[in-house]
Amino acid sequence: MLVITRREGEEVVIGDPRNPLGVVRIASVKGERVRVAFDFPRDVDIHRREIADQIKSEEPAVIGAIKP
């Protein structure tokens, strides 16, 4: 895992800097809350961890329902 420090308004480029997959920007910092902005193509899914975990836990039920 890469851990970096960024200030409000600073960005992280994901992928090749000449043709990045996307950009993550620190939109604002207020106390312990940080707003993060993601600039990625629409076909790239972005989820909060709790939502990603829900999706992962629901997959087996969906796959099991499809089997004959």
N, CA, C and O atoms as CSV, one atom per row, in Angstrom:
chain,resi,resn,atom,element,x,y,z
A,1,MET,N,N,0.845,-1.176,0.000
A,1,MET,CA,C,0.000,0.000,0.000
A,1,MET,C,C,0.894,1.243,0.000
A,1,MET,O,O,1.837,1.345,0.784
A,2,LEU,N,N,0.588,2.159,-0.869
A,2,LEU,CA,C,1.299,3.433,-0.935
A,2,LEU,C,C,0.554,4.443,-0.068
A,2,LEU,O,O,-0.658,4.602,-0.214
A,3,VAL,N,N,1.250,5.118,0.821
A,3,VAL,CA,C,0.662,6.161,1.649
A,3,VAL,C,C,1.412,7.450,1.339
A,3,VAL,O,O,2.637,7.509,1.448
A,4,ILE,N,N,0.662,8.482,0.950
A,4,ILE,CA,C,1.287,9.771,0.634
A,4,ILE,C,C,0.556,10.878,1.378
A,4,ILE,O,O,-0.564,10.694,1.855
A,5,THR,N,N,1.200,12.013,1.466
A,5,THR,CA,C,0.611,13.182,2.110
A,5,THR,C,C,0.274,14.207,1.035
A,5,THR,O,O,1.111,14.524,0.190
A,6,ARG,N,N,-0.943,14.720,1.067
A,6,ARG,CA,C,-1.384,15.748,0.130
A,6,ARG,C,C,-2.112,16.831,0.915
A,6,ARG,O,O,-2.727,16.560,1.946
A,7,ARG,N,N,-2.036,18.040,0.424
A,7,ARG,CA,C,-2.766,19.158,1.020
A,7,ARG,C,C,-4.007,19.443,0.174
A,7,ARG,O,O,-4.139,18.956,-0.949
A,8,GLU,N,N,-4.891,20.225,0.725
A,8,GLU,CA,C,-6.098,20.613,0.003
A,8,GLU,C,C,-5.732,21.199,-1.360
A,8,GLU,O,O,-4.855,22.058,-1.463
A,9,GLY,N,N,-6.417,20.721,-2.407
A,9,GLY,CA,C,-6.175,21.190,-3.765
A,9,GLY,C,C,-5.109,20.406,-4.510
A,9,GLY,O,O,-5.000,20.533,-5.729
A,10,GLU,N,N,-4.315,19.596,-3.808
A,10,GLU,CA,C,-3.272,18.813,-4.474
A,10,GLU,C,C,-3.860,17.532,-5.046
A,10,GLU,O,O,-4.909,17.064,-4.601
A,11,GLU,N,N,-3.174,16.967,-6.039
A,11,GLU,CA,C,-3.694,15.822,-6.781
A,11,GLU,C,C,-2.718,14.658,-6.799
A,11,GLU,O,O,-1.522,14.810,-6.546
A,12,VAL,N,N,-3.271,13.488,-7.107
A,12,VAL,CA,C,-2.501,12.275,-7.354
A,12,VAL,C,C,-2.952,11.757,-8.717
A,12,VAL,O,O,-4.148,11.586,-8.952
A,13,VAL,N,N,-2.008,11.510,-9.607
A,13,VAL,CA,C,-2.306,11.015,-10.948
A,13,VAL,C,C,-2.176,9.492,-10.929
A,13,VAL,O,O,-1.153,8.961,-10.497
A,14,ILE,N,N,-3.213,8.787,-11.398
A,14,ILE,CA,C,-3.225,7.333,-11.430
A,14,ILE,C,C,-2.940,6.872,-12.855
A,14,ILE,O,O,-3.640,7.254,-13.793
A,15,GLY,N,N,-1.904,6.048,-13.007
A,15,GLY,CA,C,-1.532,5.546,-14.326
A,15,GLY,C,C,-0.440,6.391,-14.957
A,15,GLY,O,O,0.216,7.185,-14.283
A,16,ASP,N,N,-0.252,6.213,-16.251
A,16,ASP,CA,C,0.782,6.913,-17.018
A,16,ASP,C,C,0.477,8.418,-17.009
A,16,ASP,O,O,-0.598,8.817,-17.455
A,17,PRO,N,N,1.382,9.254,-16.519
A,17,PRO,CA,C,1.130,10.697,-16.464
A,17,PRO,C,C,0.827,11.327,-17.826
A,17,PRO,O,O,0.164,12.362,-17.894
A,18,ARG,N,N,1.310,10.707,-18.913
A,18,ARG,CA,C,1.025,11.249,-20.251
A,18,ARG,C,C,-0.403,10.948,-20.695
A,18,ARG,O,O,-0.976,11.674,-21.506
A,19,ASN,N,N,-0.969,9.872,-20.156
A,19,ASN,CA,C,-2.344,9.471,-20.476
A,19,ASN,C,C,-2.933,8.784,-19.243
A,19,ASN,O,O,-3.116,7.566,-19.240
A,20,PRO,N,N,-3.229,9.554,-18.204
A,20,PRO,CA,C,-3.626,8.947,-16.929
A,20,PRO,C,C,-4.977,8.244,-16.994
A,20,PRO,O,O,-5.876,8.629,-17.743
A,21,LEU,N,N,-5.082,7.203,-16.180
A,21,LEU,CA,C,-6.364,6.526,-16.012
A,21,LEU,C,C,-7.333,7.456,-15.291
A,21,LEU,O,O,-8.529,7.467,-15.583
A,22,GLY,N,N,-6.816,8.225,-14.359
A,22,GLY,CA,C,-7.646,9.161,-13.614
A,22,GLY,C,C,-6.818,9.994,-12.669
A,22,GLY,O,O,-5.606,9.816,-12.543
A,23,VAL,N,N,-7.510,10.924,-11.996
A,23,VAL,CA,C,-6.867,11.830,-11.054
A,23,VAL,C,C,-7.694,11.867,-9.772
A,23,VAL,O,O,-8.923,11.917,-9.808
A,24,VAL,N,N,-6.991,11.842,-8.639
A,24,VAL,CA,C,-7.629,11.979,-7.333
A,24,VAL,C,C,-7.163,13.308,-6.751
A,24,VAL,O,O,-5.964,13.577,-6.683
A,25,ARG,N,N,-8.127,14.149,-6.327
A,25,ARG,CA,C,-7.782,15.475,-5.789
A,25,ARG,C,C,-8.355,15.616,-4.392
A,25,ARG,O,O,-9.473,15.169,-4.132
A,26,ILE,N,N,-7.608,16.229,-3.493
A,26,ILE,CA,C,-8.113,16.544,-2.162
A,26,ILE,C,C,-8.929,17.825,-2.315
A,26,ILE,O,O,-8.374,18.911,-2.486
A,27,ALA,N,N,-10.249,17.683,-2.253
A,27,ALA,CA,C,-11.139,18.818,-2.497
A,27,ALA,C,C,-11.163,19.774,-1.313
A,27,ALA,O,O,-11.112,20.990,-1.499
A,28,SER,N,N,-11.241,19.234,-0.090
A,28,SER,CA,C,-11.242,20.092,1.094
A,28,SER,C,C,-10.919,19.275,2.333
A,28,SER,O,O,-11.096,18.057,2.370
A,29,VAL,N,N,-10.437,19.989,3.348
A,29,VAL,CA,C,-10.151,19.376,4.642
A,29,VAL,C,C,-10.781,20.270,5.697
A,29,VAL,O,O,-10.463,21.456,5.791
A,30,LYS,N,N,-11.681,19.691,6.496
A,30,LYS,CA,C,-12.330,20.435,7.581
A,30,LYS,C,C,-12.291,19.564,8.825
A,30,LYS,O,O,-13.044,18.597,8.939
A,31,GLY,N,N,-11.418,19.906,9.747
A,31,GLY,CA,C,-11.258,19.099,10.946
A,31,GLY,C,C,-10.741,17.721,10.579
A,31,GLY,O,O,-9.701,17.593,9.932
A,32,GLU,N,N,-11.471,16.683,10.992
A,32,GLU,CA,C,-11.082,15.312,10.674
A,32,GLU,C,C,-11.720,14.795,9.388
A,32,GLU,O,O,-11.529,13.633,9.029
A,33,ARG,N,N,-12.469,15.638,8.697
A,33,ARG,CA,C,-13.153,15.220,7.468
A,33,ARG,C,C,-12.383,15.685,6.240
A,33,ARG,O,O,-11.954,16.835,6.156
A,34,VAL,N,N,-12.219,14.776,5.297
A,34,VAL,CA,C,-11.517,15.083,4.051
A,34,VAL,C,C,-12.453,14.774,2.892
A,34,VAL,O,O,-13.016,13.681,2.825
A,35,ARG,N,N,-12.626,15.722,1.981
A,35,ARG,CA,C,-13.419,15.483,0.774
A,35,ARG,C,C,-12.442,15.162,-0.348
A,35,ARG,O,O,-11.494,15.906,-0.599
A,36,VAL,N,N,-12.692,14.037,-1.021
A,36,VAL,CA,C,-11.814,13.559,-2.080
A,36,VAL,C,C,-12.601,13.561,-3.384
A,36,VAL,O,O,-13.714,13.039,-3.445
A,37,ALA,N,N,-12.019,14.150,-4.428
A,37,ALA,CA,C,-12.666,14.202,-5.741
A,37,ALA,C,C,-11.956,13.246,-6.689
A,37,ALA,O,O,-10.727,13.213,-6.745
A,38,PHE,N,N,-12.739,12.468,-7.434
A,38,PHE,CA,C,-12.203,11.491,-8.368
A,38,PHE,C,C,-12.575,11.902,-9.781
A,38,PHE,O,O,-13.744,12.163,-10.065
A,39,ASP,N,N,-11.596,11.963,-10.664
A,39,ASP,CA,C,-11.834,12.274,-12.074
A,39,ASP,C,C,-11.371,11.068,-12.889
A,39,ASP,O,O,-10.202,10.961,-13.259
A,40,PHE,N,N,-12.312,10.164,-13.158
A,40,PHE,CA,C,-12.047,8.923,-13.885
A,40,PHE,C,C,-13.098,8.763,-14.975
A,40,PHE,O,O,-14.160,9.380,-14.894
A,41,PRO,N,N,-12.829,7.954,-15.985
A,41,PRO,CA,C,-13.862,7.672,-16.988
A,41,PRO,C,C,-15.089,7.029,-16.324
A,41,PRO,O,O,-14.963,6.366,-15.295
A,42,ARG,N,N,-16.246,7.224,-16.903
A,42,ARG,CA,C,-17.495,6.692,-16.337
A,42,ARG,C,C,-17.512,5.169,-16.226
A,42,ARG,O,O,-18.235,4.617,-15.396
A,43,ASP,N,N,-16.727,4.490,-17.047
A,43,ASP,CA,C,-16.743,3.028,-17.007
A,43,ASP,C,C,-15.878,2.451,-15.878
A,43,ASP,O,O,-15.815,1.232,-15.715
A,44,VAL,N,N,-15.219,3.302,-15.107
A,44,VAL,CA,C,-14.439,2.853,-13.947
A,44,VAL,C,C,-15.323,2.981,-12.709
A,44,VAL,O,O,-15.753,4.078,-12.351
A,45,ASP,N,N,-15.587,1.848,-12.060
A,45,ASP,CA,C,-16.405,1.855,-10.844
A,45,ASP,C,C,-15.588,2.371,-9.671
A,45,ASP,O,O,-14.430,1.992,-9.495
A,46,ILE,N,N,-16.201,3.244,-8.865
A,46,ILE,CA,C,-15.582,3.766,-7.651
A,46,ILE,C,C,-16.608,3.616,-6.538
A,46,ILE,O,O,-17.728,4.116,-6.648
A,47,HIS,N,N,-16.226,2.923,-5.458
A,47,HIS,CA,C,-17.139,2.665,-4.343
A,47,HIS,C,C,-16.447,2.941,-3.022
A,47,HIS,O,O,-15.243,2.724,-2.888
A,48,ARG,N,N,-17.211,3.423,-2.042
A,48,ARG,CA,C,-16.715,3.467,-0.666
A,48,ARG,C,C,-16.540,2.030,-0.206
A,48,ARG,O,O,-17.241,1.147,-0.700
A,49,ARG,N,N,-15.633,1.766,0.722
A,49,ARG,CA,C,-15.330,0.402,1.170
A,49,ARG,C,C,-16.586,-0.325,1.643
A,49,ARG,O,O,-16.776,-1.491,1.295
A,50,GLU,N,N,-17.445,0.324,2.421
A,50,GLU,CA,C,-18.623,-0.369,2.940
A,50,GLU,C,C,-19.579,-0.796,1.818
A,50,GLU,O,O,-20.236,-1.832,1.927
A,51,ILE,N,N,-19.657,-0.022,0.770
A,51,ILE,CA,C,-20.497,-0.389,-0.375
A,51,ILE,C,C,-19.836,-1.520,-1.165
A,51,ILE,O,O,-20.513,-2.456,-1.591
A,52,ALA,N,N,-18.522,-1.440,-1.362
A,52,ALA,CA,C,-17.799,-2.507,-2.066
A,52,ALA,C,C,-17.951,-3.831,-1.325
A,52,ALA,O,O,-18.129,-4.875,-1.952
A,53,ASP,N,N,-17.882,-3.795,0.009
A,53,ASP,CA,C,-18.064,-5.018,0.805
A,53,ASP,C,C,-19.474,-5.586,0.639
A,53,ASP,O,O,-19.648,-6.802,0.561
A,54,GLN,N,N,-20.479,-4.710,0.586
A,54,GLN,CA,C,-21.864,-5.167,0.361
A,54,GLN,C,C,-21.987,-5.845,-0.993
A,54,GLN,O,O,-22.612,-6.899,-1.108
A,55,ILE,N,N,-21.402,-5.253,-2.002
A,55,ILE,CA,C,-21.459,-5.816,-3.357
A,55,ILE,C,C,-20.797,-7.189,-3.366
A,55,ILE,O,O,-21.332,-8.135,-3.943
A,56,LYS,N,N,-19.622,-7.301,-2.722
A,56,LYS,CA,C,-18.912,-8.578,-2.676
A,56,LYS,C,C,-19.725,-9.636,-1.941
A,56,LYS,O,O,-19.744,-10.795,-2.358
A,57,SER,N,N,-20.393,-9.262,-0.862
A,57,SER,CA,C,-21.151,-10.248,-0.083
A,57,SER,C,C,-22.426,-10.677,-0.801
A,57,SER,O,O,-22.937,-11.766,-0.536
A,58,GLU,N,N,-22.947,-9.859,-1.691
A,58,GLU,CA,C,-24.169,-10.199,-2.432
A,58,GLU,C,C,-23.871,-11.057,-3.659
A,58,GLU,O,O,-24.767,-11.749,-4.142
A,59,GLU,N,N,-22.651,-11.034,-4.177
A,59,GLU,CA,C,-22.313,-11.767,-5.399
A,59,GLU,C,C,-22.624,-13.253,-5.338
A,59,GLU,O,O,-23.245,-13.761,-6.272
A,60,PRO,N,N,-22.227,-13.994,-4.285
A,60,PRO,CA,C,-22.501,-15.435,-4.282
A,60,PRO,C,C,-23.997,-15.759,-4.379
A,60,PRO,O,O,-24.372,-16.733,-5.032
A,61,ALA,N,N,-24.834,-14.976,-3.755
A,61,ALA,CA,C,-26.274,-15.207,-3.818
A,61,ALA,C,C,-26.783,-15.029,-5.253
A,61,ALA,O,O,-27.621,-15.800,-5.720
A,62,VAL,N,N,-26.279,-14.027,-5.931
A,62,VAL,CA,C,-26.691,-13.765,-7.315
A,62,VAL,C,C,-26.181,-14.881,-8.217
A,62,VAL,O,O,-26.928,-15.380,-9.059
A,63,ILE,N,N,-24.931,-15.278,-8.058
A,63,ILE,CA,C,-24.355,-16.334,-8.888
A,63,ILE,C,C,-25.093,-17.642,-8.632
A,63,ILE,O,O,-25.394,-18.382,-9.568
A,64,GLY,N,N,-25.385,-17.928,-7.366
A,64,GLY,CA,C,-26.092,-19.151,-7.021
A,64,GLY,C,C,-27.493,-19.172,-7.615
A,64,GLY,O,O,-27.988,-20.239,-7.978
A,65,ALA,N,N,-28.136,-18.026,-7.721
A,65,ALA,CA,C,-29.490,-17.956,-8.258
A,65,ALA,C,C,-29.490,-18.195,-9.763
A,65,ALA,O,O,-30.504,-18.619,-10.316
A,66,ILE,N,N,-28.380,-17.932,-10.429
A,66,ILE,CA,C,-28.312,-18.086,-11.877
A,66,ILE,C,C,-28.108,-19.554,-12.271
A,66,ILE,O,O,-28.554,-19.976,-13.338
A,67,LYS,N,N,-27.439,-20.328,-11.418
A,67,LYS,CA,C,-27.174,-21.734,-11.750
A,67,LYS,C,C,-28.458,-22.524,-11.886
A,67,LYS,O,O,-29.403,-22.285,-11.135
A,68,PRO,N,N,-28.522,-23.480,-12.842
A,68,PRO,CA,C,-29.734,-24.274,-13.034
A,68,PRO,C,C,-29.951,-25.263,-11.908
A,68,PRO,O,O,-30.931,-26.008,-11.922
